Amino acid sequence: MKLPAFLAIVTASAFLLTSCTPRTPTVTNGAPPAVACGTVLEASAAGAVVYDATRPLPTIEYTSVGGRLFFRVARGCDHGSNVSWLPSSAARLVKAARARDGLPAAIVLQPSSPRATFQLTAVRDGKVVASAAVRLSP
């Protein structure tokens, strides 16, 4: 029995696709972890948004993974900075990645409310090296 040309092509294509497909499916875990100075700040599959406060930023209105805010507050891992935010009750420090001098190079903050508003400032040697304004929108 002869197969029509169309069926022969479909059968051959299906054979080639199934014979080249690996037996175990390829699985990805999502985004790589957020790491600063050797410290894992977040390892969720969704991936954290890390704001680089050492460069000018627009006002931050939304949190990242887990309702947290991730900030880079120093350039590189040799020298960190003294970090503060006002009002201090607007957020709490969850984690810090330390530079070689022991000061934070990156931080993770948990806002105290969905509408938290604060100003983050990082200072080294008397100079502001990083800053960010946060005004969260619910």
C-alpha positions in Angstrom: 0.0 0.0 0.0 1.4 3.4 -1.0 1.0 6.4 1.3 0.1 9.7 -0.3 3.1 12.1 -0.4 1.6 14.4 2.3 1.2 11.6 4.8 4.8 10.4 4.1 6.2 13.8 4.8 4.1 14.2 8.1 5.2 10.7 9.2 8.9 11.4 8.4 8.7 14.8 10.2 7.2 13.3 13.3 9.9 10.6 13.4 12.7 13.1 13.1 11.2 15.4 15.8 10.7 12.6 18.3 14.0 10.9 17.7 15.9 14.2 18.2 14.0 15.3 21.4 15.8 14.5 24.6 14.1 11.9 26.8 14.2 14.2 29.9 12.7 17.7 29.5 14.9 20.7 30.0 13.9 22.7 33.1 15.0 26.2 34.0 14.8 27.7 37.5 14.0 31.2 36.3 16.1 34.2 37.1 19.6 33.9 38.5 20.0 34.9 42.2 20.7 38.5 43.1 24.2 38.5 44.4 26.4 41.4 45.7 29.9 41.1 47.0 29.5 37.3 47.4 26.3 37.6 49.4 23.1 36.2 48.0 20.4 38.9 48.5 17.6 36.9 46.9 17.3 33.6 45.1 13.7 33.5 44.0 12.8 32.3 40.5 11.1 35.6 39.8 14.3 37.5 40.2 14.8 40.6 42.3 14.9 44.2 40.9 18.1 45.7 42.3 18.0 49.5 42.2 21.5 51.1 41.7 21.2 54.0 44.1 24.8 55.1 43.1 23.2 56.6 39.9 20.2 59.0 39.6 16.9 57.1 40.0 13.3 58.1 39.5 11.1 57.9 42.6 10.7 54.2 43.4 7.0 53.3 43.5 7.0 49.5 43.6 8.6 46.8 45.6 10.3 43.7 44.1 10.2 40.0 45.1 8.6 39.4 48.5 7.5 43.1 48.9 11.1 44.1 49.5 13.4 46.7 48.1 17.0 45.9 46.9 19.6 48.7 46.6 23.1 48.9 45.5 24.7 51.6 47.7 28.4 51.4 46.7 30.2 50.9 43.4 32.2 47.7 43.7 33.1 45.6 46.8 36.2 47.4 48.1 34.5 50.3 49.9 30.9 50.3 51.3 29.0 53.2 52.7 27.1 54.2 55.8 23.4 53.8 54.9 20.4 55.5 56.5 16.8 56.2 55.6 14.4 58.7 57.0 12.0 58.2 58.5 13.8 55.1 59.9 10.4 53.6 60.9 9.4 53.4 57.2 11.5 50.3 56.6 13.7 47.7 58.3 17.0 46.2 57.2 16.6 42.6 56.1 20.0 41.8 54.7 23.3 43.6 53.8 26.1 42.6 51.5 29.3 43.9 52.9 32.3 45.4 51.1 35.8 44.5 52.1 35.8 47.4 54.6 32.8 45.9 56.4 30.3 48.6 55.3 27.3 47.8 53.2 27.7 47.6 49.4 24.1 46.5 48.9 21.0 46.2 51.2 17.6 44.7 51.3 14.8 46.7 53.0 11.3 45.6 54.0 9.0 48.6 53.9 6.8 48.9 57.0 3.6 49.5 55.0 2.4 49.2 51.4 2.4 53.0 51.2 5.8 53.6 52.8 7.6 56.8 51.9 11.3 57.5 52.8 14.6 58.9 51.6 17.6 56.5 51.4 21.1 58.0 51.7 24.5 56.4 51.6 27.5 58.3 52.7 31.3 57.6 52.5 34.0 60.0 53.6 31.4 62.7 54.3 30.1 62.6 50.7 26.7 61.2 49.5 27.6 58.3 47.2 24.1 56.9 46.8 20.5 58.0 47.3 16.9 57.1 46.4 13.5 58.4 47.1 10.8 55.8 47.8 7.1 56.6 47.6 5.3 53.3 47.3 2.0 53.0 45.4 -0.4 50.3 46.7 
